[in-house]
Amino acid sequence: MKTGTKIGFVVSIVVLTLFPVIFLLVSWLTGEWRFFWLSLAPTLSAGLTGLLVTLQVMKKEEKA
């Protein structure tokens, strides 16, 4: 696995896990739960897109 692929994989995992946790904490501290609910769709779309692209590149690297 190349370095760029590793970085892409780590970044997508961080986006999928850390960002919702941050927004959950903000929502919990402020009591305004719209922060959390409105952050889920962009976080999932960005994280899953990055993850799917990274996994496709990893499969191509394995074949080569």
C-alpha positions in Angstrom: 0.0 0.0 0.0 1.4 3.4 -1.0 1.7 6.3 1.4 -1.0 8.3 -0.3 -3.4 5.4 0.0 -2.6 5.0 3.7 -3.2 8.7 4.3 -6.5 8.6 2.4 -7.6 5.6 4.4 -6.7 7.2 7.7 -8.3 10.5 6.8 -11.6 8.9 5.8 -11.7 6.8 9.0 -11.0 9.9 11.1 -13.8 11.8 9.3 -16.2 9.0 9.8 -15.5 8.7 13.5 -14.0 11.9 15.0 -16.2 14.5 13.3 -19.5 13.0 14.6 -18.0 12.7 18.1 -17.0 16.4 18.0 -20.4 17.4 16.9 -22.0 15.1 19.5 -19.9 16.8 22.2 -20.8 20.3 20.9 -24.5 19.3 20.9 -24.3 17.8 24.3 -22.6 20.9 25.8 -24.9 23.4 24.2 -28.1 21.4 24.3 -28.7 22.3 20.6 -29.0 18.9 18.9 -29.4 20.3 15.5 -25.6 20.6 15.3 -25.3 16.8 15.5 -28.2 15.9 13.3 -27.2 18.4 10.5 -23.6 17.2 10.6 -24.4 13.5 10.0 -25.2 13.7 6.3 -22.1 15.7 5.2 -19.8 13.7 7.4 -21.2 10.4 6.1 -21.0 11.5 2.5 -17.5 12.8 2.7 -16.2 9.9 4.8 -17.8 7.2 2.8 -16.8 8.7 -0.5 -13.2 8.9 0.6 -13.3 5.4 2.0 -14.8 3.8 -1.1 -12.3 5.6 -3.4 -9.5 4.5 -1.2 -10.6 0.9 -1.1 -10.9 0.8 -4.9 -7.3 2.2 -5.2 -6.1 -0.4 -2.7 -7.7 -3.2 -4.8 -6.0 -1.9 -7.9 -2.7 -1.7 -6.1 -3.1 -5.4 -5.0 -3.7 -6.5 -8.6 -0.6 -4.7 -9.9 
